[in-house]
Amino acid sequence: MGKKSEKQDEAYAEAMHNAQVELVRFHKHVIKGEQKVLVILEGRDAAGKDGTAKRITEHLSPRESRIGALGKPSDRDQKAWYFQRYTPYLPTSGEIVIFNRSWYNRAGVERVMGFCTDDEYEQFMRTVPMFEQLLVHCGFTLIKYYLDISQDEQKKRLERRRSDPLRQWKVSPIDETALEHWDAYSKARDEMLRRTHSVFAPWTVVKADDKPSTRLNVIRDLLSRCTYHGKKGHAEFPDPNRVFLFDETLLTRGVMAP
């Protein structure tokens, strides 16, 4: 088992290295072509968004790549147009930005925890497709991922956070209620995916119980969706058993966590 595990680790390290080399090649193309690339990572607490965002940006130029992870909205933010607090963090020409959670907080944690009104929620659900269509129309490349984990895996990861002194900064009051509100989050997830999946900004679902696989598959999928100078014609595509373009049947066929 030890040798097998060691070989698996070596294979993963090599695959990740190759994928990150391609990411650097892609980023050079983005910089030269003055493209604006925005990647949205959504999912439940402990779904692996932090680690995935870090692997994407790990070897990119720090001047032209950023991870956006906004905190709790201020009093001023709460009085502003909902998307206003996010617009300063959008990529400018030649940049790749990863949103570790995004405006979809309103469709998830804000909806479940009662941090927004029903009217605010409905207004968001009606307008976010238009907002994203505008971004794409204005030249942004917008790619959205939903990292889907099982209830058992979330429980293990949250327990690990609480017991690991190096991870305790991740523990929040919202985390403590994540399992308690599992069904409500599932309902909110389903509604979000149904109503905000569009031709302009489709959702890609990633089965995320295995962290290394999740990180590698997101990078491979991202590269597969983008055209860039020097792109290799290799067969290192995302695992089709773990990465899916959203379709409502995913919710009824037991593909996603209930």
N, C-alpha and C positions, 0 to 999 in steps of 0.2 A: 504493500500500500504506500510505503514511504517513497519508493522509487517512482511509482505511478504518479503520485502527487507532485513529486519534483519535476517530472517530465511535463505534467499539465501546467505547472507554474512557468516552466521555461517556454512552453508553447504559447501561453498567454502573453508573457513578456515580449516575445518576438512579434506576435500579432499586434500588440498594442504599439510597439515601436514602429512597425510598418505603417499602421494607421495614423500615428502622430506625424510621421514623415510626410504622408500625404496631406495631412491637415496644414502643415507648414507650407507645402507647395500651393495648396488652395488659398491660404492666407496671403501669400505673395501675389497671387492673381487678384484677390480682393483689393489689396492695397494699390496695385498698379492700375486696376480698372476703376478705382474709386467707388467700389460697390458698398452698399449698406446692408449688412447681414445681421438679422436678429433671430436668435434661437430661444424659444420659450420652453422651459422645463417645468412641468406641473406634476402633481402626484400627492399622495397622502404624506403625513409626517413620517419621516424615516424611509421614504421611498428610494433614496439614493441620489437626490438632486445635487447635493453639495459635491459629492465625489465625481459625479458625471461632469458637472461644470468645470471642475478643476482639471480633469483629464483632457477636456477639450482645449482649454486655454494654456495648459502646462508649458508648452514650448512655442506658443505664439508670441509675436512681438508685443511686449507689454504696453507699448505706446498706442497700438492699434487694436487692442482687445481688452474687454472688460467683462466682469461678472456683476450684474445688477441684482442686488438682494435688498429691497427696501424694507425698512422697519415699520413700526406702528405709525399710522398717519397722524400728523399733528392736527391741532385745532384748525389751523388755516387750511390744511389739506382737506379736512372734512367739509369745509365750506366751498371748496373749489369744484370745478368740473372734474368728474371722477378720473378721467384719463390724464388730467393736467400734471399730476405728480409724477407720472411715468415718462412724459414726453422729454424732459431734460436728459434722460438716460438712454434715449434711442441712439443707435449708431449714426455717426456722421460718415461722410465719404471715406472709404478705405478702412472701415472698422468692422469688427465682429463683436457683437455684444450677446452675452448669455443672460437671460432673465431667469434667476433661480426663484421661482414664483413670479407672478406678474399681476396684471389687472384681473386675472382670473381668481384672485383672492375673493372677489365679490361673489363669484359663483360657487366657491367652496367654503372656506372657513368663515367668511362673513355671513353667508347664508345659513350655515349650520349653527353658528354660535349666536346668531341674532345681532350681529354688529351692523346690519343694514336693514332698512325697512323693506317690506314687500314691494313697494313702488320703486325704490332704488334698485332692487334686484331685477325687476322686470324691465326697467329702463336700460340697465346694463345689458341684459340678455338681448334686447331688441337692437341696441346700438353697436355692440362690439363687432358684429360682422361688418357693419358699415365702416367702422373705424379701421378695421384691419384691411378692408378692401381699399380704403383711401391710402393706407401705408404702401400697399403693393402697387397701387396706381402711381404713387410718387417715387417708385424705384427701390423700395425696400424688398429684400429677400426675407420672407417670414416663414419660419419652420417651427411647428409646435409639436412637442412630445408630451404624452401622458405616461408616466412611469407607474405601472400597476403592480402592487404587491398584495400578498395574501394576508389575512388577519393574523395567522400564526407568525409569519415573518415580521410583521410590524411589531407584534408583542415582543419578540426576541430582540429586535433592534432597539426598542425603547428601553427595555430592561438593561441592555448593554450600555446605553447612554448613561443611565442612572448609576451604574456600578463602576464605570470607567472614569477616573478623575480627569483624563485628558479630553473627554467628550462631554463633560457636564455642562459646558457652556451652551450646548445644543438643547438642553432640557428647558422647556418653557411650560407655563400653565396650560397652554393649548395642547401640548404633547400629552399632558396628564389626562386629558379628557378624550384623546383621539380614539382609544378603544371603546370607551363608553358610548361614543357617538358613531360607531362604525356604520350602522345601517343608514343613518342620516347622511353621512359622507358618501356612501354608495349611491343613494338617491340623488344627491346633488351632483355627483360625478356623471351619472347617466344623463341627467338633464343638460348639463353643461356640454357634454360631447354631442348629444343630439342636436342642440340648438345653435352651436357655434362651429360646427364642422361645415366648411364651405369649400367651393372650388378655389377661391382665392387664398384661403388659409385653412387647409385641411389638418385634422389631427392624426398623428401617428401614435399608436399604442405600443408600448414596450413592456413585455413581461419582465418584472424587475426583482424577482426573489433572489437571483444570483447577481451579486454586485459586479464582479469582473465581466460577466457576459453582458450585463446592461450597459456598462461603459463602452465596451468594444462595439456592441451593436448600434448604439446611438451614433458613435463616430462614423462607423461604416455606412449607416443609413444617411447621415448628413452628407457625406462625400458622394454617395450614389445619387443624391438629388441635385447636386450642383455641377455645373460645367466650369472647367478651369484649364488654363494652359498647362500642358505637361501631365495631364491626368492619365494614369496608367490603365491599360486595358486588362487589369487583373480580375480574378474571380473572388476577391475578398468582399463579398456583399453581406449585408445583415442576414442573420438566421431567420428564414421565413416562418419558423415555428415560434419565434419570440418577438418579431416586429411586424405590425400590421397597420395598414391604412385603415382608419376607423370606418366601421360599418355597423349599423344598428344591430345586425344579427350577432355581433360579438357579445352583446349584452344578454342575448337569449340562448346562445349555444354553450354557455359555461366557459367561454374563453377567458373572460375577465373575472377578477375576484368578486364574489357576490356581496 
